[in-house]
């Protein structure tokens, strides 16, 4: 905006100088030179106006996109809340069952927390950040949990708890295929 103002001031000063020079009978070469300066200032103003309009359109486009994303995020949150509400009893029961299994494996509180975060799909780095420990510590606690559970890794841990979960069959026999 400041640059456009500067070009506008230069253009207005050049116009007034050309008018004064013409009235004073300045040489054609001098008037031509100042007219060139005037033209350059005018071109600069026009260029900056187009740039400003393009930037404004870009801002409007980004604002529209941000609004679309905000609406999509809101819809996703509403859907997630609806799902959590519908599945609350099942999730609570599953959570208690997982906790009992962790107890049977004799996991320490830290190993339990790491194992739960692994089940939620977090990486060792993310777990370390959440727990305020180093990545190596998070990795060691995960390995200890796997060892105590007799599992080989993250996939086996997830499979242990999710293996028997099946989607419900079709409610209408005609939907089967």
Backbone as CSV, one residue per row, in Angstrom:
resi,resn,N_x,N_y,N_z,CA_x,CA_y,CA_z,C_x,C_y,C_z
1,UNK,0.825,-1.181,0.000,0.000,0.000,0.000,0.877,1.255,0.000
2,UNK,1.978,1.218,0.767,2.877,2.363,0.815,3.527,2.601,-0.543
3,UNK,3.872,1.529,-1.219,4.507,1.651,-2.530,3.544,2.297,-3.516
4,UNK,2.266,1.878,-3.464,1.284,2.464,-4.368,1.115,3.950,-4.058
5,UNK,1.118,4.321,-2.795,1.018,5.731,-2.413,2.200,6.528,-2.933
6,UNK,3.383,5.926,-2.848,4.588,6.585,-3.348,4.487,6.804,-4.858
7,UNK,4.055,5.762,-5.590,3.885,5.916,-7.046,2.840,6.993,-7.358
8,UNK,1.796,7.054,-6.594,0.737,8.042,-6.818,1.266,9.461,-6.581
9,UNK,2.035,9.635,-5.515,2.621,10.959,-5.230,3.573,11.362,-6.343
10,UNK,4.428,10.445,-6.787,5.367,10.739,-7.873,4.594,11.130,-9.135
11,UNK,3.529,10.392,-9.412,2.722,10.675,-10.603,2.098,12.069,-10.510
12,UNK,1.526,12.395,-9.353,0.891,13.716,-9.186,1.926,14.845,-9.258
13,UNK,3.093,14.628,-8.655,4.149,15.642,-8.747,4.634,15.805,-10.184
14,UNK,4.746,14.702,-10.894,5.188,14.769,-12.292,4.163,15.517,-13.140
15,UNK,2.866,15.258,-12.882,1.819,15.976,-13.640,1.935,17.484,-13.392
16,UNK,2.049,17.855,-12.116,2.123,19.295,-11.818,3.399,19.908,-12.404
17,UNK,4.493,19.184,-12.387,5.748,19.712,-12.937,5.637,19.883,-14.453
18,UNK,5.028,18.916,-15.142,4.865,19.031,-16.603,3.980,20.224,-16.933
19,UNK,2.898,20.409,-16.175,2.006,21.548,-16.424,2.755,22.868,-16.210
20,UNK,3.507,22.938,-15.124,4.272,24.163,-14.832,5.320,24.407,-15.919
21,UNK,6.020,23.343,-16.327,7.052,23.481,-17.364,6.453,23.902,-18.697
22,UNK,5.291,23.338,-19.048,4.642,23.733,-20.304,4.254,25.209,-20.261
23,UNK,3.732,25.662,-19.124,3.328,27.065,-18.995,4.552,27.995,-19.035
24,UNK,5.689,27.487,-18.541,6.900,28.308,-18.502,7.689,28.235,-19.807
25,UNK,7.251,27.410,-20.755,7.921,27.311,-22.042,9.180,26.467,-21.999
26,UNK,9.187,25.395,-21.211,10.355,24.515,-21.113,10.610,23.833,-22.454
27,UNK,11.835,23.343,-22.609,12.212,22.708,-23.868,11.419,21.409,-24.054
28,UNK,11.164,21.025,-25.308,10.429,19.782,-25.580,11.133,18.558,-24.988
29,UNK,12.462,18.547,-24.976,13.203,17.398,-24.432,12.940,17.278,-22.929
30,UNK,12.934,18.425,-22.226,12.678,18.414,-20.789,11.252,17.932,-20.500
31,UNK,10.287,18.429,-21.250,8.881,18.013,-21.062,8.735,16.531,-21.395
32,UNK,9.427,16.044,-22.419,9.368,14.626,-22.789,9.941,13.766,-21.661
33,UNK,11.069,14.212,-21.091,11.677,13.458,-19.985,10.721,13.372,-18.796
34,UNK,10.143,14.487,-18.429,9.221,14.494,-17.296,7.937,13.724,-17.620
35,UNK,7.532,13.735,-18.855,6.358,12.946,-19.264,6.648,11.452,-19.146
36,UNK,7.902,11.086,-19.427,8.316,9.686,-19.268,8.235,9.280,-17.798
37,UNK,8.701,10.172,-16.933,8.613,9.909,-15.498,7.139,9.795,-15.081
38,UNK,6.319,10.681,-15.603,4.879,10.657,-15.326,4.274,9.336,-15.776
39,UNK,4.615,8.896,-16.966,4.092,7.633,-17.503,4.528,6.452,-16.640
40,UNK,5.808,6.451,-16.214,6.312,5.366,-15.365,5.550,5.321,-14.047
41,UNK,5.296,6.475,-13.457,4.519,6.520,-12.214,3.110,6.019,-12.410
42,UNK,2.477,6.416,-13.509,1.107,5.975,-13.794,1.050,4.465,-14.027
43,UNK,2.043,3.951,-14.778,2.103,2.500,-15.013,2.291,1.771,-13.682
44,UNK,3.141,2.318,-12.814,3.353,1.707,-11.491,2.073,1.666,-10.676
45,UNK,1.316,2.738,-10.688,0.046,2.778,-9.954,-0.914,1.738,-10.514
46,UNK,-1.043,1.689,-11.839,-1.956,0.721,-12.463,-1.518,-0.713,-12.137
47,UNK,-0.224,-0.977,-12.241,0.299,-2.311,-11.930,-0.029,-2.693,-10.488
48,UNK,0.214,-1.787,-9.574,-0.050,-2.083,-8.166,-1.550,-2.250,-7.881
49,UNK,-2.374,-1.510,-8.572,-3.828,-1.690,-8.402,-4.221,-3.104,-8.830
50,UNK,-3.682,-3.567,-9.957,-3.994,-4.930,-10.402,-3.450,-5.970,-9.416
51,UNK,-2.243,-5.722,-8.906,-1.668,-6.639,-7.918,-2.522,-6.671,-6.650
52,UNK,-2.976,-5.520,-6.219,-3.813,-5.434,-5.019,-5.134,-6.166,-5.223
53,UNK,-5.731,-5.987,-6.385,-6.981,-6.706,-6.680,-6.764,-8.217,-6.695
54,UNK,-5.675,-8.665,-7.300,-5.372,-10.097,-7.340,-5.145,-10.631,-5.928
55,UNK,-4.431,-9.880,-5.114,-4.198,-10.301,-3.727,-5.517,-10.364,-2.968
56,UNK,-6.374,-9.391,-3.206,-7.683,-9.363,-2.543,-8.505,-10.587,-2.946
57,UNK,-8.488,-10.934,-4.237,-9.211,-12.137,-4.686,-8.630,-13.381,-4.028
58,UNK,-7.286,-13.430,-3.899,-6.650,-14.559,-3.238,-7.072,-14.673,-1.783
59,UNK,-7.138,-13.539,-1.098,-7.564,-13.535,0.302,-9.014,-14.002,0.405
60,UNK,-9.859,-13.518,-0.487,-11.265,-13.951,-0.476,-11.365,-15.456,-0.720
61,UNK,-10.581,-15.952,-1.663,-10.594,-17.387,-1.962,-10.134,-18.195,-0.755
62,UNK,-9.072,-17.726,-0.100,-8.586,-18.432,1.087,-9.610,-18.368,2.218
63,UNK,-10.298,-17.245,2.352,-11.320,-17.120,3.393,-12.471,-18.085,3.120
64,UNK,-12.863,-18.207,1.848,-13.919,-19.159,1.498,-13.473,-20.581,1.801
65,UNK,-12.236,-20.899,1.446,-11.705,-22.255,1.705,-11.637,-22.522,3.208
66,UNK,-11.211,-21.521,3.975,-11.151,-21.672,5.434,-12.540,-21.923,5.998
67,UNK,-13.529,-21.237,5.459,-14.913,-21.439,5.914,-15.387,-22.847,5.566
68,UNK,-15.071,-23.312,4.354,-15.432,-24.680,3.961,-14.777,-25.701,4.883
69,UNK,-13.490,-25.491,5.176,-12.780,-26.413,6.059,-13.351,-26.382,7.478
70,UNK,-13.718,-25.195,7.946,-14.317,-25.077,9.280,-15.647,-25.824,9.327
71,UNK,-16.433,-25.704,8.272,-17.712,-26.424,8.213,-17.482,-27.934,8.178
72,UNK,-16.494,-28.380,7.396,-16.183,-29.809,7.320,-15.685,-30.325,8.667
73,UNK,-14.860,-29.530,9.340,-14.364,-29.923,10.658,-15.514,-30.031,11.645
74,UNK,-16.408,-29.062,11.601,-17.567,-29.098,12.503,-18.412,-30.349,12.232
75,UNK,-18.648,-30.633,10.956,-19.436,-31.825,10.601,-18.737,-33.092,11.082
76,UNK,-17.424,-33.149,10.946,-16.668,-34.318,11.413,-16.765,-34.463,12.920
77,UNK,-16.676,-33.346,13.626,-16.793,-33.394,15.087,-18.180,-33.842,15.519
78,UNK,-19.200,-33.330,14.840,-20.568,-33.748,15.160,-20.718,-35.247,14.924
79,UNK,-20.193,-35.736,13.800,-20.272,-37.168,13.486,-19.508,-37.994,14.518
80,UNK,-18.327,-37.532,14.911,-17.533,-38.253,15.914,-18.249,-38.267,17.263
81,UNK,-18.843,-37.144,17.637,-19.601,-37.089,18.894,-20.789,-38.039,18.845
82,UNK,-21.484,-38.069,17.709,-22.628,-38.971,17.552,-22.177,-40.421,17.686
83,UNK,-21.057,-40.755,17.005,-20.557,-42.123,17.067,-20.152,-42.488,18.489
84,UNK,-19.438,-41.563,19.162,-19.022,-41.850,20.543,-20.231,-42.086,21.439
85,UNK,-21.265,-41.280,21.253,-22.471,-41.445,22.067,-23.124,-42.796,21.792
86,UNK,-23.238,-43.175,20.541,-23.850,-44.458,20.183,-23.018,-45.634,20.701
87,UNK,-21.708,-45.480,20.700,-20.819,-46.591,21.047,-20.298,-46.505,22.485
88,UNK,-20.816,-45.534,23.269,-20.281,-45.289,24.608,-20.222,-46.550,25.468
89,UNK,-21.313,-47.296,25.571,-21.326,-48.498,26.411,-20.315,-49.524,25.918
90,UNK,-20.277,-49.719,24.603,-19.337,-50.694,24.052,-17.902,-50.244,24.294
91,UNK,-17.627,-48.954,24.099,-16.272,-48.440,24.309,-15.869,-48.522,25.777
92,UNK,-16.823,-48.201,26.669,-16.513,-48.315,28.098,-16.181,-49.760,28.452
93,UNK,-16.982,-50.690,27.948,-16.730,-52.108,28.214,-15.407,-52.556,27.627
94,UNK,-15.114,-52.125,26.418,-13.846,-52.479,25.786,-12.687,-51.883,26.575
95,UNK,-12.830,-50.639,27.020,-11.785,-50.002,27.811,-11.509,-50.761,29.102
96,UNK,-12.573,-51.189,29.780,-12.390,-51.966,31.014,-11.738,-53.311,30.710
97,UNK,-12.151,-53.939,29.626,-11.571,-55.241,29.258,-10.080,-55.094,28.924
98,UNK,-9.723,-54.046,28.212,-8.308,-53.804,27.888,-7.530,-53.569,29.171
99,UNK,-8.083,-52.772,30.076,-7.403,-52.490,31.335,-7.193,-53.765,32.154
100,UNK,-8.198,-54.629,32.199,-8.048,-55.911,32.923,-6.941,-56.758,32.288
101,UNK,-6.860,-56.756,30.955,-5.817,-57.536,30.292,-4.440,-56.957,30.608
102,UNK,-4.339,-55.644,30.637,-3.077,-55.014,31.006,-2.672,-55.439,32.425
103,UNK,-3.645,-55.512,33.311,-3.362,-55.983,34.680,-2.858,-57.420,34.658
104,UNK,-3.506,-58.277,33.857,-3.079,-59.681,33.769,-1.645,-59.789,33.244
105,UNK,-1.268,-58.889,32.374,0.094,-58.898,31.850,1.079,-58.244,32.819
106,UNK,0.584,-57.689,33.901,1.412,-57.009,34.918,2.178,-55.816,34.344
107,UNK,1.494,-55.041,33.507,2.129,-53.845,32.950,2.194,-52.762,34.021
108,UNK,3.299,-52.049,34.050,3.427,-50.901,34.954,2.493,-49.797,34.454
109,UNK,2.207,-48.790,35.286,1.373,-47.674,34.805,1.927,-47.023,33.533
110,UNK,3.232,-46.860,33.467,3.832,-46.254,32.268,3.639,-47.152,31.052
111,UNK,3.848,-48.467,31.221,3.676,-49.411,30.107,2.214,-49.463,29.671
112,UNK,1.299,-49.370,30.627,-0.134,-49.364,30.300,-0.488,-48.152,29.447
113,UNK,0.036,-46.990,29.869,-0.256,-45.766,29.132,0.325,-45.840,27.722
114,UNK,1.557,-46.320,27.618,2.196,-46.450,26.303,1.415,-47.434,25.446
115,UNK,1.024,-48.564,26.014,0.274,-49.570,25.246,-1.057,-48.996,24.763
116,UNK,-1.736,-48.241,25.616,-3.021,-47.646,25.206,-2.803,-46.644,24.079
117,UNK,-1.753,-45.843,24.183,-1.471,-44.868,23.127,-1.067,-45.565,21.825
118,UNK,-0.387,-46.694,21.939,-0.062,-47.484,20.746,-1.342,-48.006,20.098
119,UNK,-2.278,-48.465,20.923,-3.558,-48.957,20.386,-4.323,-47.841,19.681
120,UNK,-4.132,-46.613,20.136,-4.804,-45.468,19.514,-4.111,-45.039,18.223
121,UNK,-2.948,-45.661,17.938,-2.277,-45.390,16.668,-1.191,-44.345,16.720
122,UNK,-0.781,-43.919,17.907,0.257,-42.901,18.003,1.640,-43.505,17.771
123,UNK,2.529,-42.690,17.244,3.914,-43.119,17.020,4.691,-43.005,18.326
124,UNK,5.887,-43.610,18.356,6.729,-43.487,19.547,7.055,-42.013,19.825
125,UNK,7.288,-41.256,18.775,7.600,-39.835,18.940,6.418,-39.092,19.554
126,UNK,5.214,-39.357,19.058,4.024,-38.700,19.609,3.794,-39.104,21.065
127,UNK,4.004,-40.379,21.365,3.848,-40.864,22.739,4.858,-40.171,23.649
128,UNK,6.081,-40.052,23.182,7.118,-39.386,23.974,6.733,-37.936,24.257
129,UNK,6.219,-37.247,23.260,5.823,-35.852,23.442,4.685,-35.733,24.445
130,UNK,3.677,-36.604,24.330,2.531,-36.570,25.233,2.963,-36.850,26.668
131,UNK,3.843,-37.814,26.827,4.242,-38.249,28.167,5.416,-37.455,28.734
132,UNK,6.034,-36.625,27.901,7.157,-35.817,28.375,8.410,-36.634,28.642
133,UNK,8.623,-37.663,27.828,9.814,-38.505,27.946,10.508,-38.532,26.592
134,UNK,11.673,-39.144,26.555,12.390,-39.278,25.294,11.782,-40.375,24.431
135,UNK,12.059,-40.300,23.156,11.556,-41.316,22.225,12.107,-42.689,22.597
136,UNK,13.361,-42.735,23.011,13.971,-44.020,23.394,13.231,-44.624,24.590
137,UNK,12.838,-43.792,25.537,12.099,-44.280,26.709,10.740,-44.832,26.282
138,UNK,10.043,-44.101,25.434,8.737,-44.569,24.956,8.896,-45.895,24.218
139,UNK,9.936,-46.007,23.405,10.182,-47.234,22.654,10.497,-48.403,23.609
140,UNK,11.308,-48.149,24.647,11.655,-49.187,25.624,10.428,-49.653,26.393
141,UNK,9.554,-48.709,26.757,8.336,-49.076,27.489,7.400,-49.883,26.594
142,UNK,7.347,-49.538,25.328,6.530,-50.313,24.392,7.091,-51.732,24.277
143,UNK,8.407,-51.849,24.141,9.030,-53.175,24.041,8.781,-54.004,25.302
144,UNK,8.827,-53.357,26.472,8.563,-54.065,27.725,7.120,-54.572,27.752
145,UNK,6.189,-53.749,27.282,4.783,-54.161,27.242,4.611,-55.340,26.284
146,UNK,5.223,-55.274,25.120,5.126,-56.380,24.159,5.692,-57.658,24.771
147,UNK,6.856,-57.532,25.417,7.521,-58.694,26.004,6.636,-59.329,27.084
148,UNK,6.083,-58.517,27.992,5.238,-59.034,29.070,3.968,-59.681,28.513
149,UNK,3.468,-59.158,27.393,2.250,-59.688,26.785,2.530,-60.885,25.893
150,UNK,3.798,-61.142,25.601,4.145,-62.231,24.707,3.787,-61.917,23.260
151,UNK,3.853,-60.633,22.902,3.507,-60.185,21.554,4.759,-59.674,20.855
152,UNK,4.724,-59.680,19.532,5.917,-59.282,18.790,5.962,-57.801,18.452
153,UNK,4.857,-57.083,18.592,4.895,-55.669,18.257,3.512,-55.045,18.234
154,UNK,3.483,-53.843,17.671,2.265,-53.028,17.625,1.112,-53.747,16.919
155,UNK,1.386,-54.381,15.792,0.315,-55.064,15.041,-0.275,-56.201,15.874
156,UNK,0.575,-56.963,16.554,0.077,-58.048,17.405,-0.728,-57.501,18.573
157,UNK,-0.303,-56.376,19.129,-1.039,-55.758,20.240,-2.440,-55.364,19.777
158,UNK,-2.524,-54.710,18.636,-3.826,-54.301,18.108,-4.664,-55.524,17.769
159,UNK,-4.066,-56.515,17.149,-4.800,-57.722,16.768,-5.314,-58.463,17.996
160,UNK,-4.545,-58.459,19.083,-4.965,-59.152,20.299,-6.329,-58.640,20.746
161,UNK,-6.532,-57.323,20.704,-7.771,-56.737,21.194,-8.856,-56.623,20.128
162,UNK,-8.481,-56.561,18.883,-9.460,-56.295,17.825,-9.784,-57.506,16.959
163,UNK,-9.054,-58.577,17.126,-9.192,-59.740,16.260,-10.627,-60.269,16.200
164,UNK,-11.311,-60.292,17.336,-12.647,-60.874,17.373,-13.759,-59.875,17.082
165,UNK,-13.391,-58.618,16.841,-14.418,-57.637,16.501,-14.807,-57.822,15.041
166,UNK,-16.063,-58.077,14.819,-16.567,-58.257,13.462,-17.671,-57.247,13.220
167,UNK,-17.794,-56.833,11.995,-18.917,-55.970,11.650,-20.187,-56.791,11.736
168,UNK,-21.272,-56.181,12.162,-22.527,-56.935,12.219,-22.931,-57.397,10.825
169,UNK,-23.558,-58.540,10.777,-24.052,-59.062,9.497,-25.180,-58.195,8.960
170,UNK,-25.549,-58.403,7.742,-26.649,-57.594,7.162,-27.938,-57.886,7.907
171,UNK,-28.709,-56.811,8.155,-29.972,-56.967,8.864,-31.050,-57.539,7.944
172,UNK,-30.844,-57.374,6.647,-31.811,-57.865,5.674,-31.111,-58.939,4.848
173,UNK,-31.642,-60.163,4.797,-30.979,-61.224,4.025,-30.729,-60.829,2.565
174,UNK,-31.555,-59.960,2.015,-31.362,-59.529,0.625,-30.100,-58.670,0.476
175,UNK,-29.608,-58.089,1.593,-28.413,-57.239,1.544,-27.139,-58.056,1.482
176,UNK,-27.209,-59.358,1.676,-26.020,-60.196,1.767,-25.250,-60.287,0.452
177,UNK,-25.769,-59.962,-0.610,-24.935,-60.091,-1.784,-25.672,-59.856,-2.994
